[in-house]
Amino acid sequence: MTVKVITDISICEQIWQRHHQDVGLFDDWSVRARLAALADITPCFLEDQKTGTVLPLGVRSGELTFFGGDYYCEYNDFIGPVGGEQSLLTHLERDTRPFRLLSWRADPMQHLNERQSAWDVPFNQAWTFDPPSSFEIYQAGFSASRQKDNRYLLRRFVNLERMNTWHDADAAWTVIDRYMDYTAEVFRARERSCIYDSRPYREVVQTLIKIAVAKGWLRTIEIVDDRAESVRHQDVALGVLIEVPGSGKAVYLLNLYRARPNAASNAVQIGLIQYCIEQGVKLDAMRGAFSLKSRYGLSPQPCYALVRDPNWTIRPQTDLDEQALLNLYGRDFGSPEGRSG
């Protein structure tokens, strides 16, 4: 047998730690393992015995996925030495179980044969911000009116000295949980559903907060628009950042607000932009909320997905136009019909 299936979590941890030099939210084993446990996902690593290439999978109810949780299981890939990718994919093809391998860090298409290419499906982009050397250079990319708006938001609302590094996980969660309530109320008022009403999702976020505080990674910026007549009617917003000290990188985990997105929530965006520029920190804003992220100058980064599951609904991309998608991915995913594999 050329491919070994590894289900012992202690051995999987050793493999993971051996091949992950970068320390960050999505590379941290404790995050992966805790979120996988919450989702009842157990490890099912595939290792090519000839080369040592590993595909770090998990399994739940007979379905394969990347090892991690239902949320924040991002930037996945083969790990270890290169050379065994095709062998692992051939093993996966022979396996009868459905799989959803989402959010690849690198394009897996180069390793797929013609039959396997049917697994390649559209997936939402990630959005990142590479800070320029000054805020003035950042501003130069916008119209005069947008520059004026940005300066107003900074002057009126943003004080980076109030960026809070948390050392008490319970206190941090109390604030974040309250802001999730605020945001969920906004969606309900618009008769729309949102993830912040999901108890499993909140449990995942609370788990992340505990891990991040214990490691000294959790930072928040709170914006208050105090022009309202009473505190109860003030527009407030909270940006939640996970930053590994010394890494030069930060994950923009949450943007939460009371009232529809407005001056306070926009001030969170521009405040974090200013923070990243001043600190030289690259911001990973992950997927979703693409219009807001694009508006503030973040750039789309390709994410990929391989799916073989008759219950998977393939949706065409809507956050970028057809030409922008082609420029980003270098290929056309084609129409949704007939691509479920």
Secondary structure, 3 states (H helix, E strand, C coil): CCEEEECCHHHHHHHHHHHCCCCCCCCCHHHHHHHHHHCCCEECEEEECCCCCEECEEEECCEEEECCCCCCCCCECCECCCCCHHHHHHHHHHCCCCEEEEEECCCHHHHCCCCHHHHEECCCCEEEECCCCCHHHHHCCCCHHHHHHHHHHHHHHCCHHHCEECCCHHHHHHHHHHHHHHHHHHHHHCCCCCHHHCHHHHHHHHHHHHHHHHHCCEEEEEEEECCCCCHHHCEEEEEEEEECCCCCEEEEEEEEECCCCCHHHHHHHHHHHHHHHHHCCEEEEEECCHHHHHHCCCEEECCEEEEECCCCCCCCCCCCCHHHHHHHHCCCCCCCCCCCC
